[in-house]
Amino acid sequence: MDKSQIDPQDMFGAIYRFPDQIQEAIEIGANIKLNKKYSKCENIVLAGMGGSAIGGDVVKTIVNTELKVPFIISRN
């Protein structure tokens, strides 16, 4: 049995590359310039289902103590 039959979606590779993806996301985020209309934000809502919401969980864990507004992850 070859690897493509055992792991057809390459989940092992995705997990293995996860630290590199986090580093790339940090670099992308550091270069974002938001205009001032976002400075009066009262809530942050990230919408995702299943694995799509995991990134939000990671972000919330990292920045939750620094945020001055609620950060909500909606899986519905």
mmCIF file of the C-alpha atoms, coordinates in Angstrom:
data_MODEL
# 
_entry.id   MODEL 
# 
loop_
_atom_site.group_PDB 
_atom_site.id 
_atom_site.type_symbol 
_atom_site.label_atom_id 
_atom_site.label_alt_id 
_atom_site.label_comp_id 
_atom_site.label_asym_id 
_atom_site.label_entity_id 
_atom_site.label_seq_id 
_atom_site.pdbx_PDB_ins_code 
_atom_site.Cartn_x 
_atom_site.Cartn_y 
_atom_site.Cartn_z 
_atom_site.occupancy 
_atom_site.B_iso_or_equiv 
_atom_site.pdbx_formal_charge 
_atom_site.auth_seq_id 
_atom_site.auth_comp_id 
_atom_site.auth_asym_id 
_atom_site.auth_atom_id 
_atom_site.pdbx_PDB_model_num 
ATOM 1  C CA . MET A 1 1  ? 0.000   0.000  0.000  1.00 0.00 ? 1  MET A CA 1 
ATOM 2  C CA . ASP A 1 2  ? 1.491   3.341  -0.981 1.00 0.00 ? 2  ASP A CA 1 
ATOM 3  C CA . LYS A 1 3  ? 1.305   6.663  0.900  1.00 0.00 ? 3  LYS A CA 1 
ATOM 4  C CA . SER A 1 4  ? -1.451  8.079  -1.307 1.00 0.00 ? 4  SER A CA 1 
ATOM 5  C CA . GLN A 1 5  ? -3.772  5.280  -0.201 1.00 0.00 ? 5  GLN A CA 1 
ATOM 6  C CA . ILE A 1 6  ? -2.990  5.741  3.493  1.00 0.00 ? 6  ILE A CA 1 
ATOM 7  C CA . ASP A 1 7  ? -3.052  9.564  3.514  1.00 0.00 ? 7  ASP A CA 1 
ATOM 8  C CA . PRO A 1 8  ? -4.735  10.724 0.278  1.00 0.00 ? 8  PRO A CA 1 
ATOM 9  C CA . GLN A 1 9  ? -5.138  14.331 1.471  1.00 0.00 ? 9  GLN A CA 1 
ATOM 10 C CA . ASP A 1 10 ? -1.570  14.528 2.843  1.00 0.00 ? 10 ASP A CA 1 
ATOM 11 C CA . MET A 1 11 ? -2.681  15.380 6.365  1.00 0.00 ? 11 MET A CA 1 
ATOM 12 C CA . PHE A 1 12 ? 0.733   14.310 7.657  1.00 0.00 ? 12 PHE A CA 1 
ATOM 13 C CA . GLY A 1 13 ? 2.345   16.897 5.393  1.00 0.00 ? 13 GLY A CA 1 
ATOM 14 C CA . ALA A 1 14 ? -0.104  19.604 6.477  1.00 0.00 ? 14 ALA A CA 1 
ATOM 15 C CA . ILE A 1 15 ? 0.636   18.929 10.141 1.00 0.00 ? 15 ILE A CA 1 
ATOM 16 C CA . TYR A 1 16 ? 4.383   18.747 9.488  1.00 0.00 ? 16 TYR A CA 1 
ATOM 17 C CA . ARG A 1 17 ? 4.313   22.123 7.694  1.00 0.00 ? 17 ARG A CA 1 
ATOM 18 C CA . PHE A 1 18 ? 2.099   23.798 10.334 1.00 0.00 ? 18 PHE A CA 1 
ATOM 19 C CA . PRO A 1 19 ? 4.963   25.665 12.125 1.00 0.00 ? 19 PRO A CA 1 
ATOM 20 C CA . ASP A 1 20 ? 6.107   27.101 8.780  1.00 0.00 ? 20 ASP A CA 1 
ATOM 21 C CA . GLN A 1 21 ? 2.535   28.194 8.009  1.00 0.00 ? 21 GLN A CA 1 
ATOM 22 C CA . ILE A 1 22 ? 2.303   29.934 11.398 1.00 0.00 ? 22 ILE A CA 1 
ATOM 23 C CA . GLN A 1 23 ? 5.566   31.795 10.728 1.00 0.00 ? 23 GLN A CA 1 
ATOM 24 C CA . GLU A 1 24 ? 4.350   32.850 7.283  1.00 0.00 ? 24 GLU A CA 1 
ATOM 25 C CA . ALA A 1 25 ? 1.060   34.073 8.771  1.00 0.00 ? 25 ALA A CA 1 
ATOM 26 C CA . ILE A 1 26 ? 2.958   36.155 11.346 1.00 0.00 ? 26 ILE A CA 1 
ATOM 27 C CA . GLU A 1 27 ? 5.021   37.758 8.584  1.00 0.00 ? 27 GLU A CA 1 
ATOM 28 C CA . ILE A 1 28 ? 1.912   38.502 6.500  1.00 0.00 ? 28 ILE A CA 1 
ATOM 29 C CA . GLY A 1 29 ? 0.113   39.953 9.526  1.00 0.00 ? 29 GLY A CA 1 
ATOM 30 C CA . ALA A 1 30 ? 3.068   42.185 10.394 1.00 0.00 ? 30 ALA A CA 1 
ATOM 31 C CA . ASN A 1 31 ? 2.768   43.854 6.981  1.00 0.00 ? 31 ASN A CA 1 
ATOM 32 C CA . ILE A 1 32 ? -0.968  44.572 7.083  1.00 0.00 ? 32 ILE A CA 1 
ATOM 33 C CA . LYS A 1 33 ? -1.879  48.238 7.271  1.00 0.00 ? 33 LYS A CA 1 
ATOM 34 C CA . LEU A 1 34 ? -5.447  48.757 8.457  1.00 0.00 ? 34 LEU A CA 1 
ATOM 35 C CA . ASN A 1 35 ? -7.088  52.111 7.947  1.00 0.00 ? 35 ASN A CA 1 
ATOM 36 C CA . LYS A 1 36 ? -8.483  53.986 10.922 1.00 0.00 ? 36 LYS A CA 1 
ATOM 37 C CA . LYS A 1 37 ? -12.109 53.031 10.294 1.00 0.00 ? 37 LYS A CA 1 
ATOM 38 C CA . TYR A 1 38 ? -11.323 49.676 11.928 1.00 0.00 ? 38 TYR A CA 1 
ATOM 39 C CA . SER A 1 39 ? -10.078 51.336 15.124 1.00 0.00 ? 39 SER A CA 1 
ATOM 40 C CA . LYS A 1 40 ? -13.632 51.561 16.492 1.00 0.00 ? 40 LYS A CA 1 
ATOM 41 C CA . CYS A 1 41 ? -14.308 47.840 16.091 1.00 0.00 ? 41 CYS A CA 1 
ATOM 42 C CA . GLU A 1 42 ? -16.521 46.521 18.902 1.00 0.00 ? 42 GLU A CA 1 
ATOM 43 C CA . ASN A 1 43 ? -16.307 42.764 18.159 1.00 0.00 ? 43 ASN A CA 1 
ATOM 44 C CA . ILE A 1 44 ? -14.302 40.338 16.074 1.00 0.00 ? 44 ILE A CA 1 
ATOM 45 C CA . VAL A 1 45 ? -16.136 37.344 14.602 1.00 0.00 ? 45 VAL A CA 1 
ATOM 46 C CA . LEU A 1 46 ? -14.341 34.586 12.758 1.00 0.00 ? 46 LEU A CA 1 
ATOM 47 C CA . ALA A 1 47 ? -16.643 32.200 10.911 1.00 0.00 ? 47 ALA A CA 1 
ATOM 48 C CA . GLY A 1 48 ? -15.480 28.715 10.010 1.00 0.00 ? 48 GLY A CA 1 
ATOM 49 C CA . MET A 1 49 ? -16.517 25.091 10.181 1.00 0.00 ? 49 MET A CA 1 
ATOM 50 C CA . GLY A 1 50 ? -14.349 22.181 11.262 1.00 0.00 ? 50 GLY A CA 1 
ATOM 51 C CA . GLY A 1 51 ? -10.712 22.687 10.423 1.00 0.00 ? 51 GLY A CA 1 
ATOM 52 C CA . SER A 1 52 ? -11.428 26.143 9.012  1.00 0.00 ? 52 SER A CA 1 
ATOM 53 C CA . ALA A 1 53 ? -12.024 27.456 12.532 1.00 0.00 ? 53 ALA A CA 1 
ATOM 54 C CA . ILE A 1 54 ? -8.813  26.027 14.011 1.00 0.00 ? 54 ILE A CA 1 
ATOM 55 C CA . GLY A 1 55 ? -6.786  29.034 12.854 1.00 0.00 ? 55 GLY A CA 1 
ATOM 56 C CA . GLY A 1 56 ? -9.188  31.244 14.780 1.00 0.00 ? 56 GLY A CA 1 
ATOM 57 C CA . ASP A 1 57 ? -8.664  29.131 17.889 1.00 0.00 ? 57 ASP A CA 1 
ATOM 58 C CA . VAL A 1 58 ? -4.905  29.590 17.560 1.00 0.00 ? 58 VAL A CA 1 
ATOM 59 C CA . VAL A 1 59 ? -5.195  33.346 17.024 1.00 0.00 ? 59 VAL A CA 1 
ATOM 60 C CA . LYS A 1 60 ? -7.626  33.766 19.916 1.00 0.00 ? 60 LYS A CA 1 
ATOM 61 C CA . THR A 1 61 ? -5.285  31.896 22.236 1.00 0.00 ? 61 THR A CA 1 
ATOM 62 C CA . ILE A 1 62 ? -2.326  34.047 21.229 1.00 0.00 ? 62 ILE A CA 1 
ATOM 63 C CA . VAL A 1 63 ? -3.950  37.511 21.297 1.00 0.00 ? 63 VAL A CA 1 
ATOM 64 C CA . ASN A 1 64 ? -6.839  37.114 23.727 1.00 0.00 ? 64 ASN A CA 1 
ATOM 65 C CA . THR A 1 65 ? -5.061  38.888 26.609 1.00 0.00 ? 65 THR A CA 1 
ATOM 66 C CA . GLU A 1 66 ? -4.177  41.835 24.343 1.00 0.00 ? 66 GLU A CA 1 
ATOM 67 C CA . LEU A 1 67 ? -7.586  42.370 22.745 1.00 0.00 ? 67 LEU A CA 1 
ATOM 68 C CA . LYS A 1 68 ? -9.869  45.059 24.060 1.00 0.00 ? 68 LYS A CA 1 
ATOM 69 C CA . VAL A 1 69 ? -12.912 43.667 22.240 1.00 0.00 ? 69 VAL A CA 1 
ATOM 70 C CA . PRO A 1 70 ? -14.580 40.221 22.264 1.00 0.00 ? 70 PRO A CA 1 
ATOM 71 C CA . PHE A 1 71 ? -13.202 37.660 19.788 1.00 0.00 ? 71 PHE A CA 1 
ATOM 72 C CA . ILE A 1 72 ? -15.924 35.177 18.842 1.00 0.00 ? 72 ILE A CA 1 
ATOM 73 C CA . ILE A 1 73 ? -15.441 32.034 16.772 1.00 0.00 ? 73 ILE A CA 1 
ATOM 74 C CA . SER A 1 74 ? -18.674 30.973 15.089 1.00 0.00 ? 74 SER A CA 1 
ATOM 75 C CA . ARG A 1 75 ? -18.878 27.418 13.841 1.00 0.00 ? 75 ARG A CA 1 
ATOM 76 C CA . ASN A 1 76 ? -22.521 27.656 12.757 1.00 0.00 ? 76 ASN A CA 1 
# 
